[in-house]
Structure formats: structure tokens, C-alpha cells
């Protein structure tokens, strides 16, 4: 470790004192100074952080063992009075500072500017062996610089591990959400067909034994619907909000309406056609979002019913396309999303795309009539 800087200063001080004191006093002062210097050196060497002292011109005065250990590839260059900039240049030429590669001169200028204008602000530095250092530099009373170096490699690794774990957790959460959405769609789509067709069949003439069988079938489908809702624990609040009839809404509220219904499942299309057809509405059914946009452009519809998950173009994109076309002067179409996906996120996505309502499957006739009445009002 360098001692010449401090020793020289102490020597000058003692020579000045020697002119006023006798040799005995000077010898005693030198002994005390040597003891103090040894204690200072020992104290600095015991610090867990790397410490370096530079003079006002940026030259080495003193450094501790930890500083030399941290910069072990350059430790042979440390000597009192040597410019810090020269050590830094050699380190850059050796590739000791990865961030300087490809922009060596610019990096050196930035580093020396920060060094000679110390603000005490901490910054990080990566060195070639993969370690990370936290650097803090402050101005001393005599115009020099004291620099601290702390090895934060372990902290960086922990932070990276935590970030990676967070990304994995987010990915798992997205996968869970997608799985639940898929499960919801795959389970509720056939349930929608069973319950919808059951309702339509109940409106026809049946024998007593047939009606008993139908009641059992619909009851079993409703029980299954309840189990699915409990299993998925998914969007019940959104579904419940639209499930309640709107103050005695009946099929008489929707006669003579021209309705466009988009759903890729033929049974679901049949359910809507039966429900609305029995009430006197004219239903035009299509299989995907692109067909829905094309049909809407070609004909005047009072209401658009839109499934979300469809091939070619999904429901959200179809809604956006319709709303964009309306901005060009076409009349606004009331749009109701009918989907097995009824989470809060799904409802918000529908609203953001431009839907007026979002109701869930399995679809009930009174639920559909209430939604249509609501958007028309």
C-alpha cells in the first residue's frame, strides 16, 4: 500500500517543527507520527470496502488492501503519484471494463469527468471477471478525491434471480389465465347449446313424460353449469350482473328486429336463432368476425351479437373494425358480446373494443332479451 504521499506530508511538517524544537522533541514527534500512520494504515486495511485517496490532480496517494484485491489485474500499476487516468487507460486496453468496449475514448472521458467532478452519487461498474462494483466518490477538504468500492455482485445476482422468478410467476399466471379461459370456453359452449335448446324445446307441445325428461335434462345441465362456475371461479360477478332479467323483460320487447349473430359454433347459432326467432326477430347468422363485418356493411341491423373466440377474425377485432367504419359516417350499431369468457378482464376488453354489453354463456332467453332491450334503450 502507498505511504509516500502521507509520509511526505508528515516529513514536511516535522522539518518545520525541527526549526523550533530540539532534536529530542523532533524524534519524539516522528515516533508518534509513525505510530499514528501505522494505526491509520491498519484501520484503512481493515475496512471491508475498497478505499482510494487521490490528490487534486487525480494522482494516487493511498489505497487499502481491499481496493487492490478488487482491481487485482491493475494492482501492479498502483504507485504514489501515478495518474489514475493512466491506470484506467491500461485497464481499458486490457478489456477490464466491458462497458468501454467499442467506445473506449468516450468511456474514458466520461469516467474521468465523473472522477474529477465527484458528487457523491453512487453508480455501478462491471469488470471483466463478471463482478459488479458500487462506486462512490467525494471531494476531500484539500481538493482531492476519496473513492469507495463495494462488491455488489451477490446483490446483483439475487436481484436477477428475483426478477427471473417474477417473470416465471407472471408467465405462470398468464398460462393459468389462458387455461381458465380455454376451459371456460370449452365447457360453457356445449352447456350453452344444451340449455338453449332445452329452453326452446320447453316452448313446444310435449307429453307429460317428455316434459319430465326435459326438466331432468335442463336441471342436470344447470347443475353442471354451477359446477363449472365453482371449478373455474371465473367471472361469476360479471355473469350475475347480466343474468338477472331487467324488470320483467319478455320476448315481446324484441319482435321485428333485424339481428346479426356471429358465432363459430353451429349449436350456439341455432340457440340464438330459436330464442329470437320465437320472439319474431329476424336473425342472420355468420361463422366468424370477418363475415360479421362484411354482413354488417352489407345490411342494416338493429343489433349485433358477437362471440369472442372465432376463426379468421375474433370478436374483439370485428368490433373494432365495425366501430372504425362507423367513424367514417356509418350509423352506430348496438353490439352485445355473448361469450363463455366472462372474467373482469374479458368484460373490460369488450368495452374497450366498443361493445355495449357483455353477457355470458350458457345463454338464457330472458338474459338475451334484457340485454337487447338495454342497448336499444
C-alpha positions in Angstrom: 0.0 0.0 0.0 1.3 3.5 -0.8 2.7 5.6 2.0 4.8 8.2 0.2 2.0 10.8 0.0 1.2 10.8 3.7 4.9 10.3 4.7 6.0 13.2 2.6 3.4 15.5 4.1 4.4 14.4 7.6 8.1 14.8 6.8 7.5 18.4 5.7 5.5 19.1 8.9 8.3 17.6 11.0 11.0 19.6 9.3 9.1 22.8 10.0 8.8 21.8 13.6 12.5 20.9 13.8 13.4 24.6 13.3 11.6 25.4 16.5 12.2 22.3 18.6 15.3 20.4 19.7 16.3 17.1 18.2 14.8 15.2 21.1 11.4 16.7 20.6 11.6 16.0 16.8 12.5 12.4 17.4 9.6 12.0 19.7 7.2 13.7 17.3 8.5 11.4 14.5 7.9 8.3 16.6 4.3 9.5 17.4 3.7 10.3 13.8 4.9 6.8 12.7 2.7 5.2 15.3 -0.3 7.2 14.1 0.5 6.4 10.5 0.7 2.7 11.2 -2.7 2.8 13.0 -4.3 4.7 10.2 -2.9 2.2 7.6 -4.2 -0.7 9.7 -7.6 0.9 10.2 -8.0 1.5 6.4 -6.8 -2.0 5.6 -9.5 -3.5 7.9 -12.3 -1.8 6.0 -14.4 -4.3 4.0 -14.8 -1.7 1.2 -12.1 -0.7 -1.2 -10.8 2.8 -0.4 -8.5 5.0 -2.6 -7.3 8.6 -2.0 -6.3 10.8 -4.9 -4.8 14.3 -4.9 -6.4 17.3 -6.6 -4.7 16.3 -9.9 -6.1 12.8 -9.8 -2.9 11.0 -8.7 -2.7 8.1 -6.3 -1.9 8.9 -2.6 -3.2 5.9 -0.7 -5.2 2.8 -1.1 -6.1 -0.2 1.0 -5.7 -3.9 0.5 -9.4 -4.4 -0.4 -9.1 -1.8 -3.2 -6.0 -3.7 -4.6 -7.9 -7.0 -4.3 -10.9 -5.6 -6.2 -8.7 -4.3 -9.1 -6.2 -7.1 -8.9 -5.5 -7.0 -12.6 -4.3 -3.4 -12.3 -2.7 -3.6 -8.8 0.8 -3.7 -10.2 0.2 -0.2 -11.6 -0.7 1.5 -8.4 2.0 3.7 -7.0 2.1 7.1 -5.3 2.0 10.0 -7.7 0.9 7.8 -10.7 -2.1 9.4 -12.6 -5.3 7.5 -12.1 -6.1 8.2 -15.8 -3.1 6.2 -16.9 -4.1 3.1 -14.9 -7.6 3.4 -16.3 -6.3 3.6 -19.9 -4.3 0.5 -19.5 -7.3 -1.3 -17.9 -9.4 -0.3 -20.9 -6.8 -1.5 -23.3 -6.7 -4.9 -21.4 -10.5 -5.2 -21.7 -11.0 -4.8 -17.9 -14.2 -2.7 -18.4 -16.7 -4.4 -20.7 -18.9 -1.2 -21.0 -15.9 0.6 -22.6 -15.5 -1.9 -25.4 -16.2 -0.2 -28.8 -16.3 3.3 -27.2 -13.0 3.4 -25.3 -12.2 7.1 -25.7 -15.7 8.2 -24.9 -15.9 5.9 -21.9 -12.6 7.2 -20.6 -13.7 10.8 -20.9 -16.9 10.2 -19.1 -15.2 8.3 -16.3 -12.6 10.9 -15.7 -15.1 13.7 -15.8 -17.2 11.9 -13.2 -14.0 11.3 -11.1 -12.8 14.9 -11.2 -16.2 16.3 -10.5 -17.4 14.0 -7.7 -20.9 14.5 -6.5 -21.2 11.6 -4.1 -23.7 10.0 -6.3 -23.3 6.2 -6.5 -23.0 4.4 -9.8 -22.3 0.8 -10.8 -19.4 -0.6 -12.7 -19.0 -4.0 -14.3 -15.5 -5.5 -14.6 -14.3 -8.2 -16.9 -14.4 -11.1 -14.5 -18.2 -10.7 -14.1 -18.2 -8.8 -10.8 -20.2 -5.7 -10.2 -19.0 -2.7 -8.1 -20.8 0.1 -6.5 -18.7 3.3 -6.7 -19.0 6.4 -4.6 -16.5 9.3 -4.9 -16.4 12.5 -2.8 -14.2 15.6 -2.7 -11.8 15.9 0.3 -11.0 19.2 2.1 -7.7 19.6 0.3 -9.3 19.3 -3.1 -8.5 15.6 -3.6 -10.9 12.7 -4.0 -11.7 9.7 -1.7 -13.3 6.8 -3.5 -15.2 3.8 -2.2 -15.7 0.5 -3.9 -18.2 -2.1 -2.8 -18.5 -5.5 -4.5 -22.3 -5.9 -5.1 -22.0 -9.0 -7.3 -24.0 -11.1 -4.9 -26.7 -8.5 -4.7 -27.0 -8.2 -8.4 -27.3 -12.0 -8.8 -30.0 -12.0 -6.2 -31.8 -9.2 -7.9 -31.5 -11.1 -11.3 -32.8 -14.3 -9.7 -35.7 -12.4 -8.1 -36.5 -10.8 -11.5 -36.4 -14.2 -13.2 -38.6 -15.7 -10.6 -41.0 -12.8 -11.0 -41.1 -13.4 -14.8 -41.7 -17.1 -14.2 -44.6 -16.2 -11.9 -46.0 -13.8 -14.4 -45.7 -16.4 -17.1 -47.4 -19.0 -14.9 -50.2 -16.5 -14.1 -50.7 -15.8 -17.8 -50.8 -19.5 -18.5 -53.3 -20.1 -15.7 -55.5 -17.3 -17.1 -55.3 -18.7 -20.6 -56.0 -22.2 -19.3 -59.1 -21.0 -17.4 -60.3 -19.0 -20.4 -59.9 -22.1 -22.6 -61.7 -24.3 -20.0 -64.4 -21.8 -19.7 -65.0 -21.7 -23.4 -64.8 -25.4 -24.0 -67.1 -26.3 -21.1 -69.7 -23.5 -21.4 -70.0 -23.7 -25.2 -71.7 -27.1 -25.1 -73.6 -26.1 -22.0 -75.0 -23.1 -23.9 -76.3 -25.5 -26.6 -77.9 -27.9 -24.1 -79.6 -25.2 -22.0 -80.6 -23.1 -25.0 -82.1 -25.9 -26.9 -83.8 -27.1 -23.8 -85.5 -23.8 -23.4 -86.6 -23.8 -27.0 -87.9 -27.3 -26.6 -89.8 -26.4 -23.5 -91.8 -23.9 -25.6 -93.2 -26.6 -27.8 -96.0 -29.1 -27.1 -94.7 -32.1 -25.1 -96.2 -35.1 -23.4 -96.0 -35.3 -19.7 -93.3 -37.9 -19.9 -91.3 -35.9 -22.4 -91.6 -32.8 -20.2 -90.3 -34.7 -17.2 -87.3 -35.9 -19.2 -86.7 -32.3 -20.5 -86.9 -30.9 -17.0 -84.4 -33.5 -15.7 -82.1 -32.7 -18.7 -82.2 -29.0 -18.1 -81.8 -29.4 -14.4 -78.7 -31.6 -14.9 -77.3 -29.0 -17.3 -77.9 -26.3 -14.8 -76.2 -28.3 -12.1 -73.2 -28.8 -14.4 -73.2 -25.1 -15.1 -73.0 -24.4 -11.4 -70.1 -26.9 -11.0 -68.2 -25.3 -13.9 -68.6 -21.9 -12.3 -67.4 -23.2 -9.0 -64.5 -25.0 -10.6 -63.3 -22.1 -12.6 -64.2 -19.5 -10.0 -64.1 -17.2 -13.0 -66.2 -14.2 -13.8 -69.2 -15.0 -11.7 -69.8 -11.4 -10.8 -69.8 -10.3 -14.4 -72.2 -13.1 -15.4 -74.5 -12.4 -12.4 -74.8 -8.8 -13.4 -76.2 -9.6 -16.8 -78.1 -12.8 -15.8 -80.9 -11.1 -13.9 -83.9 -10.2 -16.1 -84.4 -6.5 -16.5 -87.6 -5.9 -14.7 -89.9 -8.3 -16.5 -88.4 -8.2 -20.0 -90.3 -10.5 -22.3 -89.9 -11.7 -25.9 -92.5 -9.0 -26.8 -89.7 -6.5 -26.5 -87.8 -7.7 -29.5 -90.2 -8.5 -32.4 -89.4 -7.4 -35.9 -85.7 -6.7 -35.0 -83.0 -7.5 -37.6 -80.2 -9.2 -35.7 -76.7 -10.2 -36.8 -75.3 -13.1 -34.8 -71.7 -14.2 -35.1 -70.6 -17.5 -33.5 -68.4 -20.2 -34.8 -70.4 -23.0 -33.1 -73.4 -24.1 -35.1 -75.3 -25.2 -32.0 -74.9 -21.8 -30.4 -76.1 -20.1 -33.6 -79.1 -22.4 -33.5 -79.8 -21.4 -29.9 -79.9 -17.7 -30.7 -82.0 -18.3 -33.8 -84.6 -20.3 -31.9 -84.7 -17.8 -29.0 -85.1 -14.7 -31.1 -87.0 -16.3 -33.9 -89.7 -17.4 -31.5 -90.0 -13.7 -30.5 -90.4 -12.6 -34.0 -86.9 -11.3 -34.7 -85.1 -11.9 -38.0 -81.7 -13.4 -37.3 -78.8 -13.5 -39.8 -76.0 -15.9 -38.6 -72.4 -15.9 -39.6 -69.4 -18.1 -38.5 -66.6 -15.6 -37.8 -65.7 -12.0 -37.2 -64.8 -11.2 -40.8 -68.2 -12.4 -42.0 -69.8 -10.4 -39.3 -68.0 -7.2 -40.5 -68.9 -7.9 -44.1 -72.6 -8.7 -43.3 -72.9 -5.6 -41.2 -71.5 -3.4 -44.0 -74.0 -5.0 -46.5 -77.2 -4.8 -44.5 -78.9 -2.7 -41.8 -79.1 -4.4 -38.5 -80.7 -3.3 -35.3 -78.4 -5.3 -33.0 -75.1 -7.2 -33.4 -74.5 -10.3 -31.2 -70.7 -11.1 -31.2 -68.9 -14.2 -29.9 -65.2 -13.5 -28.9 -63.3 -16.7 -29.9 -63.8 -17.2 -33.6 -61.5 -18.2 -36.5 -60.3 -15.8 -39.3 -61.1 -12.7 -37.2 -62.0 -12.8 -33.5 -64.8 -10.9 -31.9 -62.8 -8.0 -30.5 -61.2 -7.3 -33.9 -64.5 -7.4 -35.5 -66.0 -5.0 -33.1 -63.1 -2.6 -33.6 -63.5 -2.9 -37.4 -67.2 -2.0 -37.1 -66.5 0.9 -34.8 -63.8 2.2 -37.1 -66.2 2.0 -40.1 -68.8 3.9 -38.1 -66.3 6.7 -37.7 -66.4 7.2 -41.4 -70.1 8.0 -41.3 -72.0 4.8 -41.0 -74.7 4.5 -38.3 -73.7 3.1 -34.9 -74.7 -0.5 -34.3 -75.5 -1.7 -30.7 -73.1 -4.6 -30.1 -73.6 -7.3 -27.4 -70.8 -9.7 -26.7 -72.0 -13.2 -25.9 -69.1 -15.3 -24.7 -68.1 -18.2 -22.4 -65.3 -15.9 -21.2 -66.7 -13.6 -18.6 -63.8 -12.5 -16.4 -63.4 -8.9 -15.4 -60.5 -8.7 -17.9 -62.8 -10.1 -20.7 -65.6 -7.6 -19.9 -63.1 -4.7 -19.9 -61.6 -5.9 -23.2 -65.0 -6.0 -24.8 -65.9 -2.5 -23.5 -62.5 -1.2 -24.7 -63.1 -2.6 -28.2 -66.5 -0.8 -28.3 -69.1 -3.4 -27.1 -72.2 -2.1 -25.4 -72.8 -5.2 -23.2 -71.1 -8.4 -22.3 -73.2 -11.4 -21.3 -72.0 -14.9 -20.5 -72.8 -18.4 -21.7 -74.8 -20.5 -21.1 -77.2 -18.1 -22.5 -80.8 -17.7 -21.2 -83.6 -16.2 -23.2 -84.6 -13.6 -20.6 -80.9 -12.6 -20.3 -80.7 -12.1 -24.0 -84.0 -10.2 -24.2 -82.9 -7.9 -21.4 -79.5 -7.1 -23.0 -81.1 -6.3 -26.3 -83.7 -4.1 -24.7 -81.0 -2.4 -22.7 -78.8 -1.5 -25.7 -81.8 -0.3 -27.8 -82.9 2.0 -25.0 
